[in-house]
Amino acid sequence: MTRLLASRLLQVAITLAILSFAMFLLIGLMPGDPIDLAIAGDPRLTAEDAARLRALHGLDQPLLARYVAWATALLRGEFGFSRLFAQPVASIIGPALLSTLALLGAALLVAAAIGLALGMIAAARPRAAPFVDAIAILGQSAPTFWLGILLIILFAVTLGWLPAGGTSETGGLDAARFLPLPVATLAIANLAAYARHSAAALSHTLREPWVTAARARGNGEARLLLRHAFPNAAVPILQVAALDAGALVGGALITETLFARPGMGKLIYDAVMGNDTNLALVALLLVALVTMLATLAADVAQRALDPRLRDS
Amino acid sequence: MRLWLGLILIGGLALAGLAAPLAQHWLGVDPFAPDLFNRLGPPSASNPLGTDDLGRDLLLRLLHGARVSLAVGLATALTATVIGTAIGLLAAWRGGVVDAVLMRLADGLLALPALPVLVVLAAVDTGKIGLPRGEAASDIIRIVVILSLFGWVGVARLARAAALSILARDYVRAARALGASEARILLRHVAPNIAGPVAVATALSVAGAILAESTLSFLGLGIAPPAASWGNMLANAQDLVFSAPMAALWPGLAILMAVAGCTLVADGLRK
């Protein structure tokens, strides 16, 4: 277990290093730099000023040296400044990460609960399986942002029950009104995978001989499903959680942008749209790190639950 | 059954896309020219689905969007399949270090949250290196290149797994014993036998590419207006949810049909 953990963590570190290098290089190779932007914003800057500013900020250094300086600063915990928000990146990212984790956690709970329920229905009642299958395919195929727009039209425009987006200004209980629509959007987009995989895993487990043996001993169908089949199907379901971590984070970006909800996704989007390279890169690396750690956690949980996986 | 349902959906959309100039000629309106006297018009004889906030016909934009979405989907899937199959074959055939490096690369790409990376990639301004900006064709090429960077992974993993099992078969050993060259073994014996799983992966990557293109266009990073794409039509519709909620319905349904069609084809091929 320790060796596995160490090698996986090393892999995460290498992936992040390559990602950061590739992104830094790609953005750095493009013509134009922050000083060009500054010149465009202030016509009084002369060419000498520009050259001095470039030297001051180290922009006259070769790209590789700039990357090394930037990366070592990151490793020391110095995230630099955001051009867009005129604040240290560290102070912007903290609240955004918390907000996104709250959204992701809530959506994951709802998606897993509904997905598992659908999977159980499909496994316990084979005649209902095609309907669950259809729901899963539709859920997987509908674009997240379209689901969100439809929910806005229904609950914010037509019924007027919930706000169409944004965050609470008063806080407290009022803030709760802003959560249901984004959570529902993200949950609907992600429950299909849980439904499909839990249906497959449960119906496979229900055909095992020991389930037949338990049925012969007089256990009821509900008890068979919940007590006997479900714990054994939990491992493939956790695998979906691991595989879908990236999709969930991508969905959060769409949901946050659509509902104007502050969070890591919207932060990356705003930074990209506002030419704030440093903020975009730091936020992207952090999101990638969190995603990979979540995948790793789901893998470790699988091994903890299923002793058969531990040797491999 | 699923295969046919999926093919009918995709074929219908492809026909609709091909019929766009015909419908345009028939209705006699230009879907790219604003007509400010006809903003948010209701469905009528010359605008069967009504018009958007600039007075452009929604049906024709929807049909032109089908061309963009299917072109991006098919071009990305084709690129991803060619690169993915080549990498998968290479990894399975060479094994050892080559295999380990390529598959670790695939694992790394798979572990990343694709959309945030795509958003940052899509923001790299190709206008600065001399590519024409804001033209639909260069937008399409840019999106296809970006999506292919991620798209090959799924194909490569499936192709590698299938090729590994084929390479261990007796007929491959027999061909080798008969003196067949390695290239002949790979192209004549292995490639045709991994076509099944590769086809499934290709169908899935068409679905993924259409979804990703519409998402990027929705975010304003993909196909830019005035060119029509289902994603940028929905971005437009989001601003109008209070005045014209129906405008959001059709492009979303079109995306749903295209992606569900590809998923059904993939499901059907798997069986």
Interface residues (C-beta under 8 A of the other chain):
Chain A: Q11 V12 I14 T15 I18 L19 M23 L26 I27 M30 P31 G32 I137 L138 Q140 S141 A142 P143 T144 F145 W146 I149 L150 I152 I153 A156 V157 T158 A164 A245 G246 A247 V249 G250 G251 L253 I254 T257 L258 G265 I268 Y269 V272 M273 A280 L281 A283 L284 V287 A288 T291 M292 T295
Chain B: R104 D107 G108 L110 A111 L112 P113 A114 L115 P116 V117 V119 V120 L121 A122 A123 V124 D125 K128 I129 A207 L211 S214 T215 F218 L219 G220 L221 G231 L234 A237 Q238 V241 F242 P245 A248 P251 G252 I255 L256 V259 A260 T263 L264 D267
